[in-house]
Amino acid sequence: MPEMIALPATIEMEMKALVRDGHYANLNEAIKDAFRTLLNVRPELKTSAVIELYKECEISIGKAAEMVGVSTIEFKDILVNRGIRREVGSRSKKELDEGVELINKLRK
């Protein structure tokens, strides 16, 4: 369920005025546009948000790089520059053996 956000009264009034004036279909659209604008004006915030999503395993490194607008290699450099260590997990021998077995079955 989406988290509810309380806006300061003045900001809420101004955003509702923009909706009434036809600039946005509803308050939700105005808030989304304001947030997108914030991330465009302050790209370091977008990078921080994407890094957090990556660290929480909500997105892959490829998706993270795409969202920030850099190559995967450049995104890895950003992580290093921020002191974030990537942990590359490997599969267990059992998982690898099961994968090999599945491939062999599919070949038959």
N, C-alpha and C positions, 0 to 999 in steps of 0.2 A: 504494500500500500504506500502511495506517495506520502512523503513527509509534508506537513503543512508549514507554510512559512508566513510569519507575521511581518508585514511591511510597516514602517513608520507611517503615521497617519498622513503626513504631507505627501509622501511619495505615493501612497495608495490613491489619494485624491487626484494627484497629477496624472497618474497612469489611467485612472478611470475617466478623467477628462479627455485623454487621448482616444480612449475607446469610444466615448460618446461622440467625439468629433470625427470618427470614422477612420482613424489612423490604424486601428487594430480591430480585429473581430471580437476579441475579448481580453480580459486581464491576463490570462495565461499567455496569450500570444505576445502581449507587451512585455511581460517578464522575460520570456524566452529571448526576445529580440534584445532586451537590455543586457542580458547575460552574454549573449553572443557578441554584442558590441564591446562589452568589458573585456572579453577574452581576445578580441581582435586588437584593441587598444593597448592591452597589457599582455603580450604574448608569453611573458614569463609565468603568468598565472595559469595559462593554458598548459604550458610545459609542466608545471608543478602538479596540476590536476591529472594530467596523463601519466606522469611518473607514479603518482599515488595509485591510479587504476592498475598500472602495470605491476607495481609492488604487491598489490592485493590479488594478483592473478585474475583480474577481471577482463584484461585484454592481453593479447600476445605482444611480443616485442615488435613484430611487423605492423600490427594495428596501431601500436603506440607511435611508431615512427611516422606512419601515415597521418595520424591525427595531428602531430606536431609539424608535419610538412618537411621531414628530413628523411634521409636514407636510414636503413637499419644500422649501418655502420656508424653514421653520425649520431643516432640515438644512443647507441652503446657508449660513444664518447661522452655524451651528455651525462649518462649515468655515472661514468667514471669520474668526470669533473665534479659531480655532486657527491662523490664518495659513496655511491651506491654499488654494492657488489652484486653481480648477477650470480645466481646459483643455478647451474645447469645440471639438472637431474638426469640420471641415466636409469635405464630400465634394469630390472633384476635379471639374472640369468634365466630364471623361470619364465619371465615375461618374454624374453628374447627367444627362448626355446619354443614357447607356445606360438609366437609369431612365425617362426620358421616352419613349424608344423602346419600352421594354417596355410601358408604360402604353398607348401608341398601338396597339401590336399587340393588346393585350388588349381594347381597345375595338372592334376590328373584328370 
